[in-house]
């Protein structure tokens, strides 16, 4: 199995890349979507409650808006949450990967990386390749607007995400998502030919 991780901050275009690889035959996973599933498990809800009881309402359901506010309050909070929840997300990802054929090409979208070593990261340590997608702030703002994300909210989230240097330090390939669709498609084709066949 060939497992490719696509990393990058908010509104850089990770989903575009993941879906492009999926069109070429890869199996595409979005860790944000897996996390939403995991956060419905009672044992995970209990862990979240220990981190911050304000995000869990009385009936034991996580208040997603309160959770967003909590997660993006500062990096220390984000790191603590990731350390507690990532093992559950990894377990669910591994379960889903186990259902695939051994010769599958898998692309995993992942935005939560922190640090400067792949070996220290619970997900990237198992990656066959890592692709970092980056783009200019003005392009992020434009994509954010299309998703209904206001400028202040975008920059508020960005401040707790990894720095470009941290992403670049663990990447095998870089996509500069700052140009035309044609240029992006050409770069995606290059990476697919290099690491996904």
N, C-alpha and C positions, 0 to 999 in steps of 0.2 A: 504494500500500500504506500502510495506517495502522498504525503500530507504537506500541503502548502498553507502557510499562515499569511493572511493579508492584514497588516497592521497600519495604524494611523489614527490621528485625532478626529474630532467631530467635523463633518462636512468636507472631508478631504476626497471622498469618492471611493471609499472601500467597497461599498455595495455594488457600484458600477463594475468594478474589477471582478468581484466575486461572481456576479451574474454573467459577466462576459466569459469567465472560465467555465461556468455551468453550461453555457450554450455550446462550448467546445467539448463537453462530455464529462466535466468534473462534477463531483457531488459537493454541493455547497451547504455549509453550515454557518449560521450567524450566532455567535456566542451570546449576544444580547437577547436573542429570542429563546435560547436554551435557558438563560438565567431567569427569564420570566416564568418559564415552566418550573424551574427548580424552586423559585421563591414561593410557590404554592404548597410546597411540602411542609407538613407540620414541624418536622425536626429542624428545617431551615428557618422557618418562621420563629421558632424558639431562639435560635442563634441570633437572628436579627433583633429580636426583642431585647436580648442581653446587651447588644451594642447600643440600641436606642429604642426605648419603649414608646417614644412618640410616633414612630412610624407604623406601629401595629395597633389597630383599633380593637375594641373590646371583643368582637366576635372572632378574633384571631386572624384577620385578613390584613395584609400589608396595605397601607395607604401609599399608593405609588407616587402621588404628588409630594407627600411628606418625605418619602424616601429620596426622591430626586433632590429636594432641598437639603436633606441631611448629607447625601453623598457628595454634593458639590460645595459643601461649606468650606472645606479645606483638604489639603492633600493627606494629612495624617488620618483624618476620618475615612477618606477614600481607601487608603492603604489598609487600614484595619478591617474595613468591610470586605475588601478583596481577599485578604488573608483568610477570613472566616468562610467566605462563600465560594471562592474559586475551587476548592477541593470537591464540592458538590457539583459544580458545573462540569469539572473535568470528568468526574465519575459518570455523569449523564452523557457527555460527549463520547467517552470511551465505550459506553454501552451501545450507543447508536453506531459507532464505527465498527463494532464487532459484528454487526449485521451485514456489513458490506463485503464484497469479494476482495480477495487479497491483492488483486491487480487494479483496484480502484484508484483513481486520482481524486483527492479530497482537497477542497479549498475551505479554510476556516477564517471567517472575519472576526478580528479581535482588536479591541481598542483599549483594553485595560492594562497594558504592559507597563511595568515600572522597573527601572534598574538599568544595568549595562552589561548583563550577562545572560545569554540564552539558557545556560545550565541552571541558573537560579530561578528561572521562570517555570511555573507549573505546566504551562502549555507549550511554550517555545522550545523547551528542552527535547520535545519529541518531534519537532518540525524537521522535515527534509529540506525545506527552503522557506525563507521569510521574505515577503515583498512589502516594502514600505511605500505607501501612497501619501504624497505631500502636495500641498497647493498653497497659493498665495492667500493672504487674509481676505483680499477683496473677492476672490473666487469662493472662499468659504462663506463669506457674508451673503453672496448671491445665492448659493445653494441653501443656506439657512433660511433665507426669505421664502424660497419655494417650498420649504418644509414647515413654514409658519414659525420659525425661530427668530425672535427679535435679536438685534445686534448685541444688546447688553447681556442677553441670556447666552448667546454664543460665546462671547468673551469670558463670561462668568464660568462656563463649563471648561473652556480651554485652559484656564489657569490651574486646574487641578489635574490636567492630563499630562502625559510625559512631554518633555521637551523634544524638539526635532533631533538634537544630538543623541538622545537616548534611543529614539526609534532607529536612527541611522546606524548606531553602533551594533545593532543585532540583525540588520537587514542584509540579505544576499543580493537583492535587487531593489532598485528605486524607480518609482514612477512619478514624474513631475506632471501632475494633473493641472497644468496651467495653460494649455494650448488648445488646439482643435480636437474634435472628436476623432478625426482621421489620424492625428498624431498619437492620440491615446490608444486607438485600436492597433496601430503599428507597434507600439511599445508592448502592448498586451500580447500580440502575436509573437514578438521576440522572446518574451519571458516564457510563454507557453512552449515554444519550440526548445528552449533551453532546459527547463526544469520539469515540464509536465508530460513528457513523452517517454 
